[in-house]
Each structure stands twice: as C-alpha cells, then as structure tokens.
Amino acid sequence: MGSSWRVDLNKKAIKQKSKLPEDVKKSLVFLLKDLEQYGPVRGDWPNYGKLNQNRHHCHLKKGQPTYVAVWEVLDSKIRLLEVTYVGTHEKAPY
C-alpha cells in the first residue's frame, strides 16, 4: 500500500505518552494507525480540528481531564507527520 503516511512522535510526545493512562495510550495507538493509513485530516475523531494549514488536533478521551493529541504535517509530498503533543487539554499548545 504505497499511500500510507509515516507518523513520528517527537521527543516531547514520546515522554508525554509514557505518562498517559492506559486507556488513553490505547486511543493514541489507534489514532497513530489511523493517521498512518488515512493521513492527517481525521474528521471521524471526536473534536477533530485543523489548527492551521499544517497542524491538527483531536480528543483522545473526553471528560475530566480531557486528553488531546496535536500533530503536524512536515512534508505532504513524502507523507510525513509528527505528533508534537499528547496530554491534557489544559496544557495543549494551541
């Protein structure tokens, strides 16, 4: 399948992932697979939104606290995405 995307987590996101509750980690893994398969625009995820031309986010878990993921398209030609944040909504960089 030549149309898949490469999805990386930056160093900060890797560190943040290790601190997530187990159910949120599972949602993140599912999101990463979705991003690899279908690309950065994920309108089928809860509270998905485009932050600007290349940055996107969605909720991984609703409630208190709400967990979100933020990712960026680094190169649309070679289909490269980078997750730059995973964690609580309160600390999200947007």
PEGI-V208038 format. One record per residue. RES is the residue in three letters. NEAR is the number of other ideal C-beta (glycine too) atoms within 12 Angstrom. Layout:
BEGIN
[[RES NEAR] [RES NEAR]]
END
This chain:
BEGIN
[[MET 8] [GLY 6] [SER 10] [SER 18] [TRP 30] [ARG 24] [VAL 32] [ASP 23] [LEU 28] [ASN 21] [LYS 14] [LYS 20] [ALA 30] [ILE 19] [LYS 16] [GLN 28] [LYS 29] [SER 17] [LYS 18] [LEU 28] [PRO 19] [GLU 14] [ASP 15] [VAL 29] [LYS 22] [LYS 17] [SER 27] [LEU 37] [VAL 22] [PHE 22] [LEU 39] [LEU 33] [LYS 16] [ASP 28] [LEU 36] [GLU 24] [GLN 20] [TYR 23] [GLY 22] [PRO 39] [VAL 23] [ARG 31] [GLY 15] [ASP 15] [TRP 27] [PRO 21] [ASN 22] [TYR 24] [GLY 22] [LYS 20] [LEU 22] [ASN 13] [GLN 11] [ASN 20] [ARG 25] [HIS 33] [HIS 35] [CYS 38] [HIS 27] [LEU 40] [LYS 29] [LYS 17] [GLY 14] [GLN 9] [PRO 18] [THR 22] [TYR 36] [VAL 38] [ALA 49] [VAL 41] [TRP 44] [GLU 30] [VAL 29] [LEU 21] [ASP 15] [SER 16] [LYS 9] [ILE 12] [ARG 23] [LEU 22] [LEU 36] [GLU 30] [VAL 39] [THR 32] [TYR 35] [VAL 39] [GLY 32] [THR 24] [HIS 26] [GLU 13] [LYS 17] [ALA 27] [PRO 22] [TYR 21]]
END
